[in-house]
Amino acid sequence: MTLWHGGIVQVKVPLPFSLRWVNSYLIPDAAGYTLIDPGLHTDEAVQAWYEALREQSIPFDSIHTIILTHQHPDHYGLAGWFQERTGAPVYISELSYGYTQRLWGADLGAEFALSLTKLYAEQGMPQSVVEEIAPHLDSFAEKVSPQPAVTFLEAGRMMTIGDSEWQMIDSPGHAKGQLCFYEPLKKWMICGDQVLPDITPNISVVPGENHDQLRQFLDSLEALKKYEVELAFPGHRNPFTNFSERIVELAAHHERRLLQIQGLIQAEPMTGYRLCMRLFGERIAGNTHNLRFAMSETLAHLFHLERQGLVTGTRQNDQLYYSAKPDSI
């Protein structure tokens, strides 16, 4: 746990993934605390919260507001657990909440898993690997339970957090409906997973969302770059000061990745799965969680290039093979 400027408490909530922890923030005011992104519901996370609250002498009933920057389970998972213990309202954007219901609401998770595995199969993923995806997705249901009753937030409006007014900014790309929160007087930004230090946010294709996720992400970065930020509070790693410089670095990373993909498939037409293995290889071997993220990110880049007319997909035996168009690099 780390205490930051203005009394904001950073709680490193453990994760059973390579990311190791997700950041939760407790922001004080005269009435108590606002909790940002409580983390994934695991026994280890619950124990970490009991220890953190005891260390800071923060009782559950002093937490009066819970805010979710976005819907991914490592941010959303403990929201209902905290709501049961605090009685606090849980705030999230309507678009973000819609995603939670696709995955974990009223049997719709099976439809999502079917759509995702169908997508992966036509992109060349071997059947033995495809069969691991649905059980992996199902395993998150208990890690987001109980689910909270929510109140919707709307980008473009202001929200009181702590003793300050924060602007809510629509920040899609990493997650549909994700919100960043900007405090213009202190020049602070709560940026969820949209801008991270040291690591790159995952940009994934999501079945049923017929958008160019990478284009949305890059456009969002360009919009965020206009804000003067002295301290950014990210969802992973530690708060950082070089916000605008980090945005430039992230955009450059994706431009390099797009050129790398074009070069690989110009030399040899590939399925999305084959390309994913070339890009990520040993880093995802034997890990279904990392494979899903890598596969969906690979497809986000491929589909972005396809929309730009720089690559083309050809169906062969129920699978799609991609090649770069001549002179596209």
N, C-alpha and C positions, 0 to 999 in steps of 0.2 A: 504494500500500500504506500502511496506517496501523497503528501499534502502539497497542493499547488497554489498559485496566486489566488487571493480572494477567498481562501478557505475551501476551494473545490477539492474534494477528496477523490483520488483515482484509486479504484479497487481493481486489482488484477484477478479476474475470476478464471480459474483453471479450465482448460479445454482438453479433451482426449484426442487432440489432433496435433499436427506439426506446428500450428500457430501458437500452441502452449497456453495462451490466455487471451481473453477479450477484456477490453476496458469498460468498466462501469464507472459512472461519475455520480457523486453525491454533492449537490449544490445547495448551500444553506441559505435560509432567510429567517425572518423573525418568527415564522410559524413552524419551522422545521426544515425538511429537506425535500428536494426534487431528486428522484433517482432516474438516471439515464442508462438504458440498455443493461438490464440486470444479469444477462448471461444465460448459458445453457443449463437445463435442469439435470444435474448429476449430483450424486452424493458428495463428491469432492467440492463442487461449487457451493452447495448448501453449507458445508462445513466452513468453507472459506468466508462465506457471508457472516455466519455466526461469529467467527473470530474477528472479522473486520469491524462489525458493529459493536462488539464488546470492546475492542481496542479503542474505538473512538467514542465510546459511551453514547451510542445512538440507539435508542429504542425503536422497535418496529413502528410504533404508533406516531413517531415523529416524522415518518416518511408520508407526505401528504399528496405527492404527485409522482406518477411514473410515466416517462416518455420513452418511446422507441424510435430510434432514427430510421430503422427499417426492419423487415420481417424475417431475416435469416435466423435460424434457430439459435445460433450462438449469441444473438442479441435479444431475441423474443422469448426464449424458452422458460425463463423464471418469472415472467411478468405475472402470470396467473398465481403462482406460488406466493409472490410478494403481495399481490392484491388480496389474497385470502388473509394474510397476516397484518396488513396495514389498513385495509378498506379504501385504499387510494384509487382514484380513477387512473386508467391506463390510456394514454394518448398515442395514436399512430395515424398515418395517412390512410385514406380509404383504399388507395391502390395497393399499398403494402398489406393491409389486412385482407384484401381479396386473395392475395397469393397464399396467405396462411390457410385460408379456407379451401383453396384448391388442393393443398397438400394434406391437411389434417382435419378437414371438416366433412362430416356426414358421408363417408365412403368415397369422397372425391379423390382421395389420395391414390386409389387404385387406377383411376382414369389418368391421372398425371403420370404415374409410373409406366402405364401402358404406352402413353404418348412418347415418353422419353426413351424407353427401350426400343420402340419402333424406329425412332430417329437414329439411335445409335446403331441398330442393326443395318439400316440402309446405308450407313456411313462406314460399314465394313467391320464393326466390332464382332469378334467371334461369339458364337452363341453361348459358349461356356462362360464367357465374361459378362454377356448381356444378362444372363440368369442371376448374376450377383447384384444387379442394380436395384430391383424392386425390394428385396429383403433389406438392403442397405437403407433405402428411403423409409421403409416401414419402421426401422429401428429408431427414427427420430420422434415418433409419435409420443413415446413416454418422456422424451427429453423436452417436450414443449407443453406438457400437461402438469396441472390443469391449465386450460386456456382462459385468458382473461375476457371480461366484458370490456369493450373498448369505446372510446370517444374519438371521433375523427378530427384530425388536424388538416389544415389547408395551407398549401404553399402560398407565399405572398403576404400572409398575415403576420401580425406580431403576437408573441406569447411572452408572458411574464415567467421568467425562470430565475430563482433566487430573488435578488432585489433589482433586476434589470429587465429591460425589454429586448427580446431577441427576434430577429427576422427569420422566418421560415423559408428556406430556399429549396425548390424542387431540384433534386440531384439524381437523375436516373443514370443507368448504365450498369453500375454494379448491382443495383436492385431497383426494380420498378417501384416508384412511389417513395424512394428514400428522400429524407429531408436532412439538410444541414441547417444549423442554427447559428446566426451571426449577431454578436453584440457590438454595435457600432461605436459605442463610447470607449469600451476597453479594447476594441478590435480583437475580440476572441471569436473563434469559429469551432463549434462542435461539428465535426465533419463525418461522423459515422465511418463507413469504409470507402468513401469516395476518394479521399486523399490520405494516403498512408505513408509514413516515413519508412525507409529501408526496404519495404516490400511493395509489390504491385497489387492493387485490388484485382480480384477475379472478375472477369467480364464473361458472362455465360449466355449462350442461347437458351431460351426457355420455351418449351413447346407451347403453342397457342398464343404466344406473344410475337406477332408478325412485325417485329421492328428490327432495326439495325442496332443492336445493343452497343456495339463498339462506337458507332456514330453518335449515339446518345451520350455515351460516356465522354467522348472527346469534346462534344459540344458543351456538356456540363462543365468540364474542366475549364474551357475557355470562358464560360460565364463566371465561374468561381474566381478566376484569376483577376477579375476586376475589383475584388474586395481587398481592402487593406487589412491584413491579418498580422497581428504581432504574436499571437499564441494560438495554436491549433490543437484541439483535443480529439485525437483519432480513436477509432474502434480497436486498433491493434498497435502494438509498440507504444512509445511514450509521447507525451505532448511535445510539439516541436515548433520552431520559429520560422523556418524557411518555407512558408506555405506556397508562395507564388513560384519560387524556384523549384519546389517539388512538383508542382503542376507541370512545369515545362519538362522536367525529367520524365514524368509519367507519359506525357504525350509522345516524347521522343522514343521511349521504349516501345510503344505500340507501332510507331512508324517503322522502326527497325524490325519488329516481328513480322509486319506485313511484307516487307521486302524479303525477309528470310523465307517466308512461306512461298512467295512467288518464285524465288530461286529454286527451292526444293521441288516444286511441282512442275517447273519448266524443264528440269532435268529428267523427271520421271512422274507421269500421272499417278496420283495416289487417292485412296479413300481418305475420309476424314480421320479414321482410326489409325491408318498407317502414318499419316502426317503427325498425328498426336504422339505416336511412339517415337518418331524421328525428333520431335521437338522436346519431349519431356523424358522419354526413355526410362533409365534406372530410377529416377526420382519418384516414379509412381508405381513401380513394379510391385505387384502383390497388395496394393492398397486401394480398395474400391473407392474410398472417400476421395483420395487425391486423384484417382483416375477420372471420376465423374467431373471434378472441377477442371482438370486438364482437357478432357474431351470436349466439354461444353465451351471452354475458352477457345480451343482450336477452331471449333465450328463458328464461333462468333467472328473470328478473323476471316475465315473462309467465306462466310456469307457476306461480310462487308466487302471483300474484294469482288465477289460475284455481283453484288449490287452496283459496284462501280464499273462493271464490264471488263475487269482485269483478269478474271479467271472464269472458266466455264466448267460445268459439271455434266458428265455423260453417264447415263445409266447402263450398266453392264451386269447382267445376271442379278437383278434386284439390288445392286449396289451402285453408289455414285462414285465416280472417279473424277478428280479435278485436275485440270491442266491450266497453265498460264497461257494467256493469249500472246501471240508473237509481238515483240517490241513493247510489252507491257511494263518492263522493268527499266 
